[in-house]
Amino acid sequence: MVEITYEPELQPNSRAAIVEGLMAFNASKTADFDGPVATIGLTLTNPETGVIDGGLAARIGYAWMFVELLFVPERLRGQGIGRDLMLRAEAVAREKGCVGSRLDTFSFQARGFYEKLGYSVFGEITDCPPGHSRYFLHKQLS
């Protein structure tokens, strides 16, 4: 028997137990699994205020980079900064042995931007959020 308990906010020790169990299972099934090897963080700092107000966050696992977050403030859009962030992250990922990159974006965000960078859609969830779609994209890096 097991008891299922709802935690409105997952506690750190609960999360750690879930992650550790999943990582151990994955390692038992995948010869080259080494867990998240690295994270990639590229930040955009406003020179006038010294405040970080954008950038990219990614993590690496299974020889793939997963771009979790990319945000370029409105005032900087259209200047190639998003492209530069992506290309720098891809360069770091290649240095760390990644063979590909994956990410997701909403229909109201940047699907066309990623496609211009060579990413291809491999999945879509419609009405997520309602009235929009969520797209899943990938790109080979090797």
N, C-alpha and C positions, 0 to 999 in steps of 0.2 A: 504494500500500500504506500501511497504517497499523498501528501497534503499540498494542495495548490493554494498559495497565498498571494493576494493582490497587494502590490506595493505601488501606491500612487506616484511615488518618486523612488525609482530603483536605487537601493542603497549600494555604496561602493563595494562592500563585501559580497553582496548578492551578484553584482555585475562581474566581479572577479571570479566567482565560482562558475558562472556561466561561461565566461571567456576561457578559463583554464580547462574546463571540460571539453569545450568545442575544439580548442587548440590541440589537446591531447588526441581527440578522435581524428582530427584532420591529419595530424602527424602519423597516425597509425595507418592511414589510407593512402597517403601521398608521399612517395619516396623523397621528393625534393622539397617538401614543405619545411620552411624555416620560420614561419610566422611573419608578422610585419617586421621587415628588416629595417625600414627607415620611414621617416616622414619627410615631406618636403614643404617648406614654408617660404614663401616669397611675399614680402610686404611692400606696400606703397605708403610712403610717409610724406605728409604734407610739409614742405620745407618752411612754410610760414608759421605753422603751429607746432611742428614736431610730432603731430599726432598721426598714428597709423590709421588710414581710413580706407584701406582696400588691400587686395592681394590674392594669393592663391594658397590653398592648403590641400595637400595630397598625402596619400600613404602608399606604401609599396608592400605587396605580398604576392606570393605565387608567381614572381617575376613579372608582375603587372603593376602599373601605377593606377591608382584610383583617384581622380580629381574630385575631392569632396566639395570644395568651395572655390569659387572665383568671383571676385567683385571688383569692379572698376567704377569709381565714383563718376557721376554724370559729367562733371567738369573735365574729365580726362578721356572720355569716350571718343572714338573716332580718330585717335592719334596713334594707334598701333600698340598701345600699352598692353591690352589684353592678349594680343598675339605674342608680344614679347614675353609675357608671363608664361604662357603655354609653352612656347619654344624653349625657354630656360628650364621649365619643369621637365619637359621631355628629354632635354640634354642630361639633366641630373639622373633621370630614370634610366637612360641608356648606360650612363657611367656605372650605375648600380646593377646592371645586367638585365633590365626589364626588356621584354619582347613586345610589350603592348601597353596601351593606355585605355582606360575606360572612364566614363562619366555619365551623368544624367542631367537633363535640363527640361524645363517646362516650355510649352508652346509660346508663352509670353516672354521667354528669356532669349536664349542665344543659339538655337539649333543651327541656323544658317552660318553663324560665326564659326562653330565647330566644324561644320561640313567644309567650309573654305580652308580649314587647317588639315583636311584629309580624314576627318572622322566620318564613320558611316553609322546610320541608324540600324540597330539590330532588334529593337523592340519598342513598343509603345503601349502605354496604358491610357485609354481614353477616359474622360471625365475625372481626371486626377490632377488638380482639384476640379470640382464640377465646372463644366464649360470649357475646360482646357485639357491638354494632353501632357503626359510626361514621356520623354524620349530617352532611350538608352543608346549610347554611341560608343564605338571603339575604334582604335587605330593601331595597326602594327607599327612597332618602332624599329624592328630589325631589318 
